[in-house]
């Protein structure tokens, strides 16, 4: 077999595999997509939760309904705990880092470690020759 014949045989095999794969893909039945809700509703049936759901279902009309406005205020107060103050909370904000010290502690340590040299009188050029 020469090179041309081998190339033609390879091309025919490739086309045959491609056609077979296409036929298998087209005859496959699509699987039904599983639809799952993104958020699950809680199962507790509290009175406040039911009233909030009713207001939610009312849509824009709930913004003009005094009962819904009262329910939202009650829920907001419950969530934010209006009027309740934590026992250990400071009155003013505190800084994370205290202010920088006035004296430099590194300079103070350096001064204590290296004693100053005693003062010497200046040396004149003719005194150094003696």
N, C-alpha and C positions, 0 to 999 in steps of 0.2 A: 504494500500500500504506500502510495506516495503522500506527500503533505497535503495536497489539495483534497484528495479523497477523505483523509482523516478529518480535515476541517469541515467538510460538508457533512460527514457523519455526526460530528459533534454538534453542528448547528441543528440538524434534524432532531437529535435527541433533546437538545435544549428547547426547541419549539414544542416538541411533544410533551415535555414535562410542564411547560408553561400553560399549554392548553388544558392539560389534565387538572392542574391546580385551579385554573379559572372555572372549569366546569364544577369542580367540587365546591368552590366558594359560592357560585351562583345557585346551586341546588340546596344549600344549607338553609334550614329554617331559622329565622331570627328569634333569639330568646326574648321573652317579654321582660321589659325593664322593671326592676323592682323599685317602686316608689316608696320612699320613707320620708316621713315628715322631719324637718330640720329641728323643730322644737317639740318636745312632748309636753302636754299639759299635765299639771299636777293633779293628783287624784283627791287632794283634800277639798272638802266642800264647805269651807268657812263662809259665813254670811258676808263678810267684807269682800272676799274673792268673788262670790257670785254677783254682788252688786257692781264690782269693778268690771266683770265680764259683760254685764248688761250694758253698762255705759260704753264699753269698747264696741259692742255690737251696734250701738245707736249711731255710731259714726260722727259726723260733724254736728249733728243735732245735740249731741251730749255737751258741747261747749256752751250751749244756751240753757241747759237744764240745771236748775238749782240743786237738785238732789245729787247729780253727778259731780257738780262742783264741790259740794260738801264731802262727798265720798273721796274725791281726789285729795282734798285738803286733809282729811283724816288719814289717808294712806301716806301722804307726804310727811305729816307730823309723826306718824308711826315709824316711817323709814328714817327720817332725820332726827327723831327723838327730840322734838322741840321742847325747850324748857328744861331738859335734863342736861346736867353738866357732869363730865367725868370727875371723879374725886381727886385725882392726882394731876389735873391739868394746870399748867402755870398760867398766870394772868397775862404775862407778856412773853413774846417769843424769846427764846434763848439762842445765843450764838453757839455755833458748833465748836469754834476755836476761840480761846480767850485772846484778848488783845496782846500784841507783842510786848515782851518785857522792855523796860526802859534801858537797863544796863545789858550789855552784851556778855553773856556768861562765858563765851569762848575767849574773849579778850581778857576777862578777869582771870581765867585759869592760866593763860599765857603769861600774864604779868607776874603771877605768883610763882611760876615754875622757873623763869629766867631772872635771876637777880641782876640789877643794874651794875655796870662796871664803875669802878671808882674814877673820878675825874682826874686826868693827868694834865699837867701844864703843857702848853704847846712846846714843841721841840723846834729850835731854830736850826738852820742848816749847818752852822759851824759847831754846834754842840754835838751833833751826831757824829762828827769826825773824830772826836776825842776818844 
